[in-house]
Amino acid sequence: MWQGVMSSVAAAGWRAVAPDLPGFGDSPADPPGTWERQVEAVDRLHSGLGLGPVALVVHDWGGLIGLRWACDHPEKVCALVISSAGFFSDGRWHGMARALRTEGTGEELVDGMTREALGEVLRQASPAMDDESVDEYWKAFSDPDSRRGQLELYRSGDFEKLRAYEGRLAALGVPTKIIWGEDDPFAPVAGAHRFQDEIPGSELVVIQGTGHFVVEDDPERYGAELGRFLGGVLGA
């Protein structure tokens, strides 16, 4: 997903690192695939690459994972970019997520998933998504361990765990940009305004004609907004 905007990050003077978390992309599963385990994976990556403070750019589950990591390690973050995610203790899961969290129904869903069915779901959300992108997303369902990891991730995603994090994003005190798809059915734009209200000084950009996969839908506009923001962070 990030390939189309990494050049904008580099042009702004940053090193761009887009990881595959365990069980996604080309990274093998590392059971259990829980929320907490994925947060640990981010920290191992950060330490393993010897990175200093990073500008953390997150989308969807990457927000729940990355923002939790940022709050746990505030010294490792110098800026935030948030898209199509939530980080609220009163959050509610969308329909597909509720199905994955339901015993029996979730197993039936992931075990019966095919590359073609996933492609239909993705293209309903992002009509311009090409076959190469679908192939990459399919890797998260391409073997039994990865499929189980999807269930473990969603079933560990209890929003009440975020009560301990209330106010901590604002307390980071780092430059923050919120970039959202105007027509996101999974993470409605109201969440973007809520982030803006909760994080002092944050900037919100809503990109028209895009949905949940805002980076896929308009990489040129997203990349321009991202590059402009990161260039300003460096110049600050």
GROMACS elastic network, one bead per residue, 0.5 to 0.9 nm:
[ bonds ]
;  ai    aj funct       b0    kb
    1     4     6  0.70500   500
    1     5     6  0.85183   500
    1   133     6  0.75266   500
    1   136     6  0.88410   500
    1   137     6  0.89501   500
    1   213     6  0.85431   500
    1   215     6  0.67181   500
    1   216     6  0.61924   500
    2     5     6  0.55905   500
    2     6     6  0.62023   500
    2    18     6  0.67190   500
    2   215     6  0.71259   500
    2   216     6  0.81148   500
    2   219     6  0.85192   500
    3     6     6  0.54691   500
    3     7     6  0.78628   500
    3    18     6  0.81130   500
    3   219     6  0.89994   500
    4     7     6  0.71684   500
    4     8     6  0.83894   500
    4   215     6  0.79520   500
    4   216     6  0.78710   500
    4   219     6  0.57208   500
    4   220     6  0.76933   500
    4   223     6  0.75317   500
    5     8     6  0.53389   500
    5     9     6  0.67143   500
    5   215     6  0.78525   500
    5   219     6  0.60264   500
    5   220     6  0.73156   500
    5   222     6  0.71834   500
    5   224     6  0.82170   500
    5   226     6  0.80038   500
    5   227     6  0.85098   500
    6     9     6  0.50216   500
    6    10     6  0.63234   500
    6    11     6  0.86027   500
    6    15     6  0.87187   500
    6    16     6  0.58861   500
    6    17     6  0.81450   500
    6    18     6  0.82767   500
    6   223     6  0.76376   500
    7    10     6  0.50156   500
    7    11     6  0.60214   500
    7    12     6  0.85799   500
    7    16     6  0.80458   500
    7   223     6  0.80433   500
    7   227     6  0.88104   500
    8    12     6  0.62635   500
    8    13     6  0.89143   500
    8    14     6  0.89846   500
    8   220     6  0.89306   500
    8   223     6  0.54279   500
    8   224     6  0.66636   500
    8   225     6  0.89908   500
    8   226     6  0.71578   500
    8   227     6  0.51217   500
    8   228     6  0.86239   500
    9    12     6  0.52107   500
    9    13     6  0.68161   500
    9    14     6  0.56506   500
    9    15     6  0.70548   500
    9    16     6  0.60596   500
    9   223     6  0.75152   500
    9   226     6  0.69781   500
    9   227     6  0.53414   500
    9   228     6  0.89680   500
    9   230     6  0.71926   500
    9   231     6  0.84403   500
   10    13     6  0.52164   500
   10    15     6  0.57314   500
   10    16     6  0.62435   500
   10   227     6  0.81744   500
   11    14     6  0.72139   500
   11   227     6  0.71416   500
   11   231     6  0.84984   500
   12   226     6  0.87662   500
   12   227     6  0.53298   500
   12   228     6  0.72024   500
   12   229     6  0.86109   500
   12   230     6  0.61942   500
   12   232     6  0.85721   500
   12   234     6  0.82050   500
   13   227     6  0.88456   500
   13   230     6  0.81051   500
   13   231     6  0.68916   500
   13   234     6  0.76942   500
   14    55     6  0.89896   500
   14   230     6  0.77840   500
   14   231     6  0.83707   500
   14   234     6  0.85140   500
   19    25     6  0.88245   500
   19    27     6  0.88306   500
   19    42     6  0.86263   500
   19    45     6  0.82833   500
   20    23     6  0.78914   500
   20    24     6  0.55921   500
   20    25     6  0.54102   500
   20    26     6  0.66449   500
   20    27     6  0.58235   500
   21    24     6  0.55182   500
   21    25     6  0.75261   500
   21    26     6  0.87674   500
   21    27     6  0.64232   500
   21    28     6  0.85693   500
   21    29     6  0.84556   500
   21    38     6  0.69970   500
   21    41     6  0.70864   500
   21    42     6  0.76396   500
   22    25     6  0.81077   500
   22    26     6  0.83877   500
   22    27     6  0.51141   500
   22    28     6  0.55298   500
   22    30     6  0.57175   500
   22    31     6  0.85152   500
   22    33     6  0.75110   500
   22    38     6  0.72648   500
   22    41     6  0.74844   500
   22   146     6  0.83606   500
   22   149     6  0.87536   500
   23    26     6  0.77153   500
   23    27     6  0.56768   500
   23    30     6  0.68230   500
   23    31     6  0.86654   500
   23    33     6  0.75263   500
   23   139     6  0.79673   500
   23   140     6  0.58194   500
   23   141     6  0.84166   500
   23   145     6  0.74619   500
   23   147     6  0.82513   500
   23   149     6  0.66814   500
   23   150     6  0.82380   500
   24    27     6  0.57805   500
   24    28     6  0.71761   500
   24    29     6  0.74068   500
   24   136     6  0.86012   500
   24   137     6  0.77012   500
   24   138     6  0.87114   500
   24   139     6  0.61703   500
   24   141     6  0.83009   500
   24   146     6  0.73149   500
   25    28     6  0.81206   500
   25   136     6  0.60432   500
   25   137     6  0.69000   500
   25   138     6  0.81452   500
   25   139     6  0.53685   500
   25   140     6  0.62909   500
   26   136     6  0.85552   500
   26   139     6  0.72147   500
   26   140     6  0.87883   500
   27    30     6  0.87491   500
   28   145     6  0.83467   500
   28   146     6  0.76176   500
   29    32     6  0.81945   500
   29    33     6  0.71835   500
   29   140     6  0.89696   500
   29   145     6  0.59935   500
   29   146     6  0.55698   500
   29   149     6  0.70609   500
   30    33     6  0.64386   500
   30    37     6  0.84200   500
   30   145     6  0.82527   500
   30   146     6  0.87098   500
   30   149     6  0.83130   500
   31    34     6  0.78324   500
   31    37     6  0.81340   500
   31   145     6  0.75117   500
   31   146     6  0.87643   500
   31   148     6  0.85592   500
   31   149     6  0.68379   500
   31   152     6  0.86708   500
   32    37     6  0.68468   500
   32   148     6  0.84518   500
   32   149     6  0.65526   500
   32   152     6  0.66544   500
   32   153     6  0.83293   500
   33    36     6  0.82572   500
   33    37     6  0.61092   500
   33    38     6  0.67049   500
   33   145     6  0.88756   500
   33   146     6  0.81500   500
   33   148     6  0.76498   500
   33   150     6  0.69917   500
   33   151     6  0.79980   500
   33   152     6  0.52794   500
   33   153     6  0.54106   500
   33   156     6  0.88483   500
   34    37     6  0.50704   500
   34    38     6  0.62896   500
   34    39     6  0.87243   500
   34   149     6  0.71615   500
   34   150     6  0.84838   500
   34   151     6  0.84917   500
   34   152     6  0.50766   500
   34   154     6  0.75969   500
   34   155     6  0.77435   500
   34   156     6  0.56353   500
   34   157     6  0.79300   500
   35    38     6  0.52590   500
   35    39     6  0.63823   500
   35    40     6  0.88069   500
   35    64     6  0.80658   500
   35    65     6  0.65404   500
   35   152     6  0.79150   500
   35   153     6  0.53631   500
   35   154     6  0.77597   500
   35   155     6  0.87388   500
   35   156     6  0.58888   500
   35   157     6  0.63641   500
   36    39     6  0.51171   500
   36    40     6  0.63610   500
   36    41     6  0.87322   500
   36    65     6  0.78825   500
   36   153     6  0.87021   500
   36   156     6  0.80219   500
   37    40     6  0.50727   500
   37    41     6  0.63009   500
   37    42     6  0.89247   500
   37   153     6  0.88415   500
   38    42     6  0.64362   500
   38    43     6  0.88147   500
   38    65     6  0.65790   500
   38    66     6  0.89024   500
   38   153     6  0.84170   500
   39    42     6  0.52528   500
   39    43     6  0.65927   500
   39    44     6  0.88475   500
   39    64     6  0.89413   500
   39    65     6  0.54023   500
   39    66     6  0.68293   500
   39    68     6  0.71283   500
   39    69     6  0.56821   500
   40    43     6  0.51535   500
   40    44     6  0.62270   500
   40    45     6  0.86557   500
   40    69     6  0.79173   500
   41    44     6  0.50389   500
   41    45     6  0.61553   500
   41    46     6  0.86022   500
   42    45     6  0.51201   500
   42    46     6  0.61958   500
   42    47     6  0.86646   500
   42    65     6  0.81789   500
   42    66     6  0.74407   500
   42    69     6  0.73136   500
   43    46     6  0.50229   500
   43    47     6  0.61392   500
   43    48     6  0.83494   500
   43    69     6  0.72856   500
   43    73     6  0.86956   500
   44    47     6  0.51709   500
   44    48     6  0.57908   500
   44    49     6  0.84892   500
   45    49     6  0.60825   500
   45    50     6  0.84298   500
   45    51     6  0.87348   500
   46    49     6  0.54864   500
   46    50     6  0.62362   500
   46    51     6  0.55628   500
   46    52     6  0.81169   500
   46    54     6  0.89353   500
   46    76     6  0.86651   500
   47    50     6  0.50134   500
   47    51     6  0.64525   500
   47    52     6  0.88172   500
   48    51     6  0.78884   500
   51    54     6  0.72490   500
   51    76     6  0.83790   500
   52    75     6  0.89062   500
   52    76     6  0.63683   500
   52    77     6  0.82113   500
   53    74     6  0.88804   500
   53    75     6  0.67485   500
   53    78     6  0.54542   500
   53    79     6  0.85020   500
   54    76     6  0.62200   500
   54    78     6  0.55450   500
   54    79     6  0.68297   500
   54    80     6  0.86123   500
   55    76     6  0.89736   500
   55    77     6  0.60659   500
   55    78     6  0.54810   500
   55    80     6  0.55779   500
   55    81     6  0.74625   500
   55   230     6  0.78286   500
   55   233     6  0.88686   500
   56    66     6  0.73907   500
   56    67     6  0.83261   500
   56    70     6  0.80904   500
   56    77     6  0.67733   500
   56    78     6  0.78747   500
   56    79     6  0.62076   500
   56    81     6  0.61885   500
   56    82     6  0.83088   500
   57    62     6  0.84049   500
   57    63     6  0.82322   500
   57    66     6  0.81924   500
   57    79     6  0.84689   500
   57    80     6  0.59373   500
   57    82     6  0.60774   500
   57    83     6  0.79711   500
   58    61     6  0.80445   500
   58    62     6  0.50026   500
   58    64     6  0.84909   500
   58    65     6  0.85581   500
   58    66     6  0.64803   500
   58    67     6  0.78525   500
   58    80     6  0.79803   500
   58    81     6  0.62725   500
   58    82     6  0.52198   500
   58    83     6  0.61138   500
   58    84     6  0.83601   500
   58    85     6  0.77554   500
   59    63     6  0.52716   500
   59    64     6  0.85579   500
   59    66     6  0.89028   500
   59    81     6  0.87065   500
   59    82     6  0.63506   500
   59    84     6  0.55132   500
   59    85     6  0.57157   500
   59   213     6  0.86501   500
   59   215     6  0.88766   500
   60    63     6  0.54133   500
   60    64     6  0.71773   500
   60    82     6  0.88123   500
   60    83     6  0.68678   500
   60    84     6  0.51946   500
   60    86     6  0.73286   500
   60   186     6  0.89980   500
   60   187     6  0.79554   500
   60   212     6  0.83359   500
   60   213     6  0.89460   500
   61    64     6  0.51077   500
   61    65     6  0.61544   500
   61    66     6  0.82271   500
   61    84     6  0.88559   500
   61    85     6  0.66573   500
   61    86     6  0.82735   500
   62    65     6  0.50523   500
   62    66     6  0.54446   500
   62    67     6  0.78718   500
   62    85     6  0.76101   500
   63    66     6  0.50773   500
   63    67     6  0.54310   500
   63    68     6  0.78488   500
   63    82     6  0.68274   500
   63    83     6  0.75715   500
   63    84     6  0.79943   500
   63    85     6  0.52783   500
   63    86     6  0.66118   500
   63    87     6  0.71940   500
   64    67     6  0.57319   500
   64    68     6  0.61470   500
   64    69     6  0.86781   500
   64    85     6  0.69582   500
   64    86     6  0.64890   500
   64    87     6  0.59185   500
   64   157     6  0.87084   500
   65    68     6  0.54410   500
   65    69     6  0.63281   500
   65    70     6  0.88139   500
   66    70     6  0.61094   500
   66    71     6  0.86729   500
   67    71     6  0.61941   500
   67    72     6  0.85272   500
   67    80     6  0.86261   500
   67    82     6  0.88204   500
   67    87     6  0.75389   500
   67   169     6  0.76637   500
   68    71     6  0.52378   500
   68    72     6  0.62290   500
   68    73     6  0.86462   500
   68    87     6  0.82999   500
   68   162     6  0.83609   500
   68   165     6  0.76978   500
   68   169     6  0.89597   500
   69    72     6  0.50546   500
   69    73     6  0.60733   500
   69    74     6  0.82660   500
   70    73     6  0.50801   500
   70    74     6  0.53996   500
   70    75     6  0.82735   500
   70    76     6  0.70852   500
   70    77     6  0.62280   500
   70   169     6  0.81275   500
   70   172     6  0.82984   500
   71    74     6  0.53916   500
   71    77     6  0.88498   500
   71   165     6  0.72906   500
   71   168     6  0.61511   500
   71   169     6  0.64850   500
   71   171     6  0.86873   500
   71   172     6  0.72512   500
   72    75     6  0.89686   500
   72   165     6  0.89895   500
   73    76     6  0.56293   500
   73    77     6  0.73984   500
   74    77     6  0.56471   500
   74    78     6  0.82828   500
   74   171     6  0.89995   500
   74   172     6  0.61960   500
   75    78     6  0.77768   500
   75   172     6  0.87261   500
   77    80     6  0.76466   500
   77   172     6  0.82447   500
   77   174     6  0.77463   500
   78   172     6  0.86028   500
   78   173     6  0.87321   500
   78   174     6  0.56798   500
   78   175     6  0.72942   500
   78   233     6  0.85445   500
   79   172     6  0.89826   500
   79   173     6  0.87335   500
   79   174     6  0.50661   500
   79   176     6  0.57997   500
   79   177     6  0.83599   500
   79   230     6  0.83039   500
   79   233     6  0.75054   500
   80   174     6  0.70348   500
   80   175     6  0.63967   500
   80   177     6  0.63340   500
   80   178     6  0.82226   500
   81   175     6  0.86354   500
   81   176     6  0.57494   500
   81   178     6  0.56406   500
   81   179     6  0.71927   500
   81   226     6  0.78577   500
   81   229     6  0.88319   500
   82    85     6  0.69605   500
   82   176     6  0.77430   500
   82   177     6  0.64765   500
   82   179     6  0.62525   500
   82   180     6  0.80100   500
   82   192     6  0.83956   500
   82   195     6  0.86225   500
   83    86     6  0.87714   500
   83   177     6  0.88534   500
   83   178     6  0.59928   500
   83   179     6  0.51466   500
   83   180     6  0.52703   500
   83   181     6  0.80048   500
   83   192     6  0.77828   500
   83   212     6  0.86646   500
   83   214     6  0.79049   500
   83   215     6  0.87650   500
   84   178     6  0.88713   500
   84   179     6  0.78171   500
   84   180     6  0.58593   500
   84   181     6  0.72200   500
   84   184     6  0.74093   500
   84   186     6  0.79097   500
   84   187     6  0.54038   500
   84   188     6  0.76973   500
   84   189     6  0.79586   500
   84   191     6  0.80482   500
   84   192     6  0.76172   500
   84   211     6  0.87632   500
   84   212     6  0.60987   500
   84   213     6  0.78790   500
   84   214     6  0.78517   500
   85   186     6  0.88443   500
   85   187     6  0.61496   500
   85   191     6  0.76901   500
   85   192     6  0.82634   500
   86    91     6  0.72163   500
   86   187     6  0.72488   500
   86   191     6  0.67217   500
   86   192     6  0.85173   500
   86   195     6  0.84450   500
   87    90     6  0.89099   500
   87    91     6  0.75307   500
   87   159     6  0.80797   500
   87   162     6  0.70065   500
   87   165     6  0.86278   500
   87   166     6  0.88326   500
   87   195     6  0.85107   500
   88    91     6  0.52977   500
   88    92     6  0.89948   500
   88   159     6  0.68561   500
   88   160     6  0.84082   500
   88   162     6  0.63465   500
   88   163     6  0.77845   500
   88   165     6  0.86500   500
   88   166     6  0.76799   500
   89    92     6  0.88722   500
   89   158     6  0.84349   500
   89   161     6  0.69042   500
   89   163     6  0.53451   500
   89   164     6  0.87703   500
   89   165     6  0.84730   500
   89   166     6  0.77781   500
   90   159     6  0.64677   500
   90   160     6  0.71139   500
   90   162     6  0.86162   500
   90   163     6  0.86500   500
   91   159     6  0.60753   500
   91   160     6  0.85659   500
   92   159     6  0.77685   500
   93    96     6  0.80352   500
   93    97     6  0.57054   500
   93    98     6  0.59580   500
   93   186     6  0.84968   500
   94    97     6  0.54671   500
   94    98     6  0.62945   500
   94    99     6  0.88701   500
   94   185     6  0.87686   500
   94   186     6  0.61763   500
   94   187     6  0.83835   500
   95    98     6  0.51341   500
   95    99     6  0.63414   500
   95   100     6  0.88191   500
   95   186     6  0.88215   500
   96    99     6  0.50641   500
   96   100     6  0.63597   500
   96   101     6  0.87330   500
   97   100     6  0.50598   500
   97   101     6  0.62209   500
   97   102     6  0.87445   500
   97   106     6  0.88335   500
   97   154     6  0.67629   500
   97   155     6  0.89877   500
   98   101     6  0.50581   500
   98   102     6  0.63395   500
   98   106     6  0.85185   500
   98   154     6  0.83904   500
   99   102     6  0.52139   500
   99   103     6  0.83205   500
   99   105     6  0.59287   500
   99   106     6  0.55173   500
   99   109     6  0.78223   500
  100   103     6  0.76602   500
  100   104     6  0.87493   500
  100   105     6  0.66572   500
  100   107     6  0.74235   500
  100   108     6  0.89597   500
  100   109     6  0.71500   500
  100   110     6  0.79337   500
  100   150     6  0.78873   500
  100   151     6  0.59260   500
  100   154     6  0.65771   500
  100   155     6  0.74546   500
  101   105     6  0.80438   500
  101   106     6  0.61334   500
  101   151     6  0.66234   500
  101   152     6  0.84625   500
  101   153     6  0.89432   500
  101   154     6  0.57759   500
  101   156     6  0.85421   500
  101   157     6  0.86644   500
  102   105     6  0.55220   500
  102   106     6  0.55299   500
  102   107     6  0.84632   500
  102   151     6  0.89860   500
  102   155     6  0.80400   500
  103   106     6  0.58131   500
  103   107     6  0.69478   500
  104   107     6  0.51856   500
  104   108     6  0.61817   500
  104   109     6  0.85780   500
  105   108     6  0.51398   500
  105   109     6  0.61331   500
  105   110     6  0.88214   500
  106   109     6  0.50209   500
  106   110     6  0.62673   500
  106   111     6  0.84090   500
  106   151     6  0.66936   500
  107   110     6  0.54515   500
  107   111     6  0.58607   500
  107   112     6  0.82220   500
  107   147     6  0.85435   500
  107   148     6  0.80508   500
  107   151     6  0.76038   500
  108   111     6  0.53389   500
  108   112     6  0.58751   500
  108   113     6  0.84166   500
  109   112     6  0.53767   500
  109   113     6  0.61252   500
  110   113     6  0.51315   500
  110   114     6  0.86694   500
  110   141     6  0.72080   500
  110   147     6  0.59104   500
  110   148     6  0.79469   500
  110   150     6  0.79374   500
  110   151     6  0.80684   500
  111   114     6  0.84644   500
  111   141     6  0.85246   500
  111   144     6  0.81176   500
  111   147     6  0.72111   500
  113   116     6  0.83073   500
  113   117     6  0.63340   500
  113   118     6  0.67314   500
  113   141     6  0.74650   500
  114   117     6  0.51574   500
  114   118     6  0.61721   500
  114   119     6  0.84855   500
  114   138     6  0.82710   500
  114   141     6  0.82315   500
  114   142     6  0.87198   500
  115   118     6  0.52070   500
  115   119     6  0.61112   500
  115   120     6  0.87645   500
  115   134     6  0.76958   500
  115   135     6  0.74845   500
  115   137     6  0.89776   500
  115   138     6  0.59594   500
  115   141     6  0.83836   500
  115   142     6  0.84543   500
  116   119     6  0.50250   500
  116   120     6  0.63667   500
  116   121     6  0.88457   500
  116   134     6  0.88163   500
  117   120     6  0.51535   500
  117   121     6  0.64323   500
  117   122     6  0.87308   500
  118   121     6  0.51124   500
  118   122     6  0.61446   500
  118   123     6  0.85368   500
  118   134     6  0.75778   500
  118   137     6  0.83198   500
  118   138     6  0.70552   500
  119   122     6  0.51083   500
  119   123     6  0.59891   500
  119   124     6  0.84811   500
  119   129     6  0.85834   500
  119   131     6  0.79705   500
  119   134     6  0.56944   500
  119   135     6  0.84084   500
  119   137     6  0.87146   500
  119   138     6  0.81925   500
  120   123     6  0.51946   500
  120   124     6  0.61301   500
  120   125     6  0.87879   500
  121   124     6  0.52569   500
  121   125     6  0.66773   500
  121   126     6  0.87264   500
  122   125     6  0.52503   500
  122   126     6  0.59441   500
  122   127     6  0.76583   500
  122   129     6  0.73270   500
  122   134     6  0.74877   500
  122   137     6  0.89476   500
  122   213     6  0.88130   500
  123   128     6  0.69209   500
  123   129     6  0.59519   500
  123   130     6  0.84464   500
  123   134     6  0.87507   500
  124   127     6  0.58592   500
  125   129     6  0.89259   500
  125   184     6  0.82970   500
  125   185     6  0.81435   500
  125   211     6  0.66825   500
  125   212     6  0.66843   500
  125   213     6  0.71495   500
  126   129     6  0.57138   500
  126   210     6  0.79503   500
  126   211     6  0.68885   500
  126   212     6  0.76025   500
  126   213     6  0.62701   500
  126   214     6  0.84056   500
  126   216     6  0.74586   500
  126   217     6  0.63862   500
  127   130     6  0.84404   500
  127   217     6  0.81940   500
  128   216     6  0.78958   500
  128   217     6  0.67003   500
  129   132     6  0.83077   500
  129   133     6  0.63429   500
  129   134     6  0.70999   500
  129   216     6  0.69833   500
  129   217     6  0.76802   500
  130   133     6  0.54622   500
  130   134     6  0.64678   500
  130   135     6  0.88417   500
  131   134     6  0.50423   500
  131   135     6  0.61583   500
  131   136     6  0.87439   500
  132   135     6  0.51034   500
  132   136     6  0.64810   500
  132   137     6  0.89235   500
  133   136     6  0.51227   500
  133   137     6  0.63649   500
  133   138     6  0.85704   500
  134   137     6  0.51326   500
  134   138     6  0.59994   500
  134   139     6  0.88571   500
  135   138     6  0.50735   500
  135   139     6  0.67477   500
  136   139     6  0.55380   500
  136   140     6  0.79904   500
  137   140     6  0.60291   500
  137   141     6  0.80327   500
  138   141     6  0.54833   500
  138   142     6  0.61703   500
  139   143     6  0.78569   500
  139   146     6  0.80918   500
  140   143     6  0.77824   500
  140   146     6  0.56242   500
  140   147     6  0.68396   500
  140   149     6  0.86021   500
  140   150     6  0.77747   500
  141   144     6  0.74610   500
  141   145     6  0.85173   500
  141   146     6  0.56346   500
  141   148     6  0.87481   500
  141   150     6  0.80207   500
  142   145     6  0.87109   500
  142   146     6  0.68444   500
  142   147     6  0.73129   500
  143   146     6  0.55098   500
  143   147     6  0.63358   500
  143   148     6  0.88287   500
  144   147     6  0.50883   500
  144   148     6  0.61824   500
  144   149     6  0.85033   500
  145   148     6  0.51490   500
  145   149     6  0.60771   500
  145   150     6  0.88162   500
  146   150     6  0.64253   500
  146   151     6  0.89774   500
  147   150     6  0.52532   500
  147   151     6  0.68834   500
  147   152     6  0.89163   500
  148   151     6  0.52420   500
  148   152     6  0.62438   500
  148   153     6  0.86233   500
  149   153     6  0.59538   500
  149   154     6  0.85967   500
  150   153     6  0.52015   500
  150   154     6  0.63698   500
  150   155     6  0.85219   500
  151   154     6  0.53548   500
  151   155     6  0.58751   500
  151   156     6  0.83866   500
  152   155     6  0.51627   500
  152   156     6  0.59954   500
  152   157     6  0.85568   500
  153   156     6  0.54063   500
  153   157     6  0.64125   500
  154   157     6  0.50184   500
  154   158     6  0.82241   500
  155   158     6  0.72812   500
  157   160     6  0.87858   500
  157   161     6  0.80345   500
  158   161     6  0.58928   500
  158   162     6  0.80996   500
  159   162     6  0.56068   500
  159   163     6  0.77905   500
  160   163     6  0.55480   500
  160   164     6  0.83346   500
  161   164     6  0.65730   500
  161   165     6  0.80192   500
  162   165     6  0.50778   500
  162   166     6  0.66804   500
  163   166     6  0.54554   500
  164   167     6  0.87892   500
  164   168     6  0.85550   500
  165   168     6  0.53577   500
  165   169     6  0.76120   500
  166   169     6  0.75611   500
  166   170     6  0.88323   500
  167   170     6  0.55540   500
  167   171     6  0.63018   500
  167   198     6  0.76033   500
  167   199     6  0.85751   500
  168   172     6  0.63719   500
  169   172     6  0.53649   500
  169   173     6  0.76407   500
  169   174     6  0.87840   500
  169   198     6  0.79430   500
  169   199     6  0.66728   500
  170   173     6  0.58582   500
  170   174     6  0.81539   500
  170   198     6  0.64069   500
  170   200     6  0.64723   500
  171   174     6  0.84037   500
  171   199     6  0.83092   500
  173   176     6  0.86910   500
  173   199     6  0.81758   500
  173   200     6  0.79427   500
  173   201     6  0.89934   500
  174   202     6  0.89334   500
  175   201     6  0.73854   500
  175   202     6  0.66471   500
  175   203     6  0.86513   500
  175   229     6  0.88679   500
  175   233     6  0.71814   500
  176   196     6  0.88359   500
  176   199     6  0.76581   500
  176   200     6  0.87248   500
  176   201     6  0.74451   500
  176   203     6  0.64961   500
  176   204     6  0.88047   500
  176   229     6  0.86684   500
  177   196     6  0.85838   500
  177   202     6  0.56194   500
  177   204     6  0.59791   500
  177   205     6  0.77687   500
  177   225     6  0.89389   500
  177   226     6  0.82752   500
  177   229     6  0.72040   500
  178   192     6  0.66177   500
  178   193     6  0.87537   500
  178   195     6  0.76635   500
  178   196     6  0.73499   500
  178   202     6  0.72104   500
  178   203     6  0.60067   500
  178   205     6  0.61726   500
  178   206     6  0.81773   500
  179   192     6  0.77960   500
  179   203     6  0.84737   500
  179   204     6  0.60344   500
  179   206     6  0.58858   500
  179   207     6  0.72916   500
  179   214     6  0.82849   500
  179   222     6  0.75281   500
  179   225     6  0.80243   500
  179   226     6  0.84720   500
  180   183     6  0.87453   500
  180   184     6  0.78687   500
  180   188     6  0.88157   500
  180   189     6  0.67037   500
  180   192     6  0.66646   500
  180   204     6  0.78517   500
  180   205     6  0.64273   500
  180   207     6  0.61300   500
  180   208     6  0.89214   500
  180   210     6  0.82241   500
  180   211     6  0.79779   500
  180   212     6  0.79036   500
  180   214     6  0.66308   500
  181   184     6  0.54823   500
  181   187     6  0.89838   500
  181   188     6  0.83819   500
  181   189     6  0.71457   500
  181   205     6  0.87944   500
  181   206     6  0.57993   500
  181   207     6  0.52041   500
  181   208     6  0.66031   500
  181   209     6  0.73630   500
  181   212     6  0.59050   500
  181   213     6  0.74151   500
  181   214     6  0.51152   500
  181   215     6  0.86336   500
  181   217     6  0.86628   500
  182   188     6  0.79518   500
  182   189     6  0.62757   500
  182   206     6  0.56509   500
  182   207     6  0.56712   500
  182   208     6  0.52104   500
  182   209     6  0.65385   500
  182   210     6  0.57737   500
  182   211     6  0.60035   500
  182   212     6  0.84265   500
  182   214     6  0.86217   500
  183   188     6  0.71990   500
  183   189     6  0.74311   500
  183   207     6  0.88787   500
  183   208     6  0.76364   500
  183   209     6  0.70204   500
  183   210     6  0.59256   500
  183   212     6  0.71334   500
  184   187     6  0.56334   500
  184   188     6  0.51268   500
  184   189     6  0.66461   500
  184   210     6  0.72986   500
  184   213     6  0.79141   500
  184   214     6  0.82471   500
  185   188     6  0.56273   500
  185   189     6  0.86862   500
  185   211     6  0.70301   500
  185   212     6  0.65970   500
  186   211     6  0.87223   500
  186   212     6  0.64664   500
  187   190     6  0.80815   500
  187   191     6  0.67103   500
  187   192     6  0.85388   500
  187   212     6  0.68825   500
  188   191     6  0.59611   500
  188   192     6  0.76784   500
  188   212     6  0.84067   500
  189   192     6  0.51103   500
  189   193     6  0.67669   500
  189   194     6  0.87927   500
  189   206     6  0.79409   500
  190   193     6  0.52251   500
  190   194     6  0.62913   500
  190   195     6  0.88226   500
  191   195     6  0.62826   500
  191   196     6  0.86400   500
  192   195     6  0.51910   500
  192   196     6  0.63256   500
  192   197     6  0.87322   500
  192   204     6  0.72860   500
  192   205     6  0.89198   500
  192   206     6  0.84605   500
  193   197     6  0.61540   500
  193   198     6  0.86190   500
  193   204     6  0.75353   500
  194   197     6  0.50467   500
  194   198     6  0.61796   500
  194   199     6  0.86455   500
  195   198     6  0.51083   500
  195   199     6  0.60387   500
  195   202     6  0.81481   500
  195   204     6  0.88398   500
  196   199     6  0.54232   500
  196   200     6  0.71690   500
  196   201     6  0.78559   500
  196   202     6  0.55921   500
  196   203     6  0.68104   500
  196   204     6  0.66025   500
  197   200     6  0.69424   500
  197   201     6  0.89270   500
  197   202     6  0.81629   500
  198   202     6  0.86565   500
  199   202     6  0.57020   500
  205   225     6  0.81497   500
  206   210     6  0.88513   500
  207   210     6  0.61515   500
  207   211     6  0.86197   500
  207   214     6  0.76886   500
  207   218     6  0.81932   500
  207   221     6  0.77679   500
  207   222     6  0.79941   500
  208   211     6  0.84369   500
  209   214     6  0.89350   500
  209   217     6  0.80360   500
  209   218     6  0.83870   500
  210   213     6  0.72391   500
  210   214     6  0.53646   500
  210   215     6  0.85825   500
  210   216     6  0.87165   500
  210   217     6  0.56036   500
  210   218     6  0.68824   500
  211   214     6  0.54660   500
  211   217     6  0.72228   500
  212   215     6  0.85062   500
  212   216     6  0.89791   500
  212   217     6  0.85751   500
  213   216     6  0.53349   500
  213   217     6  0.60086   500
  213   218     6  0.87308   500
  214   218     6  0.61481   500
  214   219     6  0.76108   500
  214   222     6  0.75257   500
  215   218     6  0.57230   500
  215   219     6  0.50603   500
  215   220     6  0.85439   500
  215   221     6  0.85918   500
  215   222     6  0.60379   500
  215   223     6  0.80713   500
  216   219     6  0.57434   500
  216   222     6  0.89487   500
  217   220     6  0.89935   500
  217   222     6  0.89342   500
  218   221     6  0.56280   500
  218   222     6  0.61238   500
  218   223     6  0.83940   500
  219   223     6  0.56005   500
  219   224     6  0.82646   500
  220   223     6  0.51696   500
  220   224     6  0.61371   500
  220   225     6  0.87095   500
  221   224     6  0.50739   500
  221   225     6  0.62235   500
  221   226     6  0.84951   500
  222   225     6  0.52297   500
  222   226     6  0.60297   500
  222   227     6  0.84838   500
  223   227     6  0.58923   500
  223   228     6  0.83859   500
  224   227     6  0.51742   500
  224   228     6  0.60357   500
  224   229     6  0.85393   500
  225   228     6  0.52019   500
  225   229     6  0.61710   500
  225   230     6  0.86298   500
  226   229     6  0.52406   500
  226   230     6  0.61339   500
  226   231     6  0.84573   500
  227   230     6  0.51956   500
  227   231     6  0.58995   500
  227   232     6  0.84803   500
  228   231     6  0.52147   500
  228   232     6  0.63179   500
  228   233     6  0.88291   500
  229   232     6  0.51731   500
  229   233     6  0.63869   500
  229   234     6  0.89178   500
  230   234     6  0.63676   500
  230   235     6  0.86018   500
  231   234     6  0.52540   500
  231   235     6  0.62495   500
  231   236     6  0.86853   500
  232   236     6  0.59922   500
  233   236     6  0.52072   500
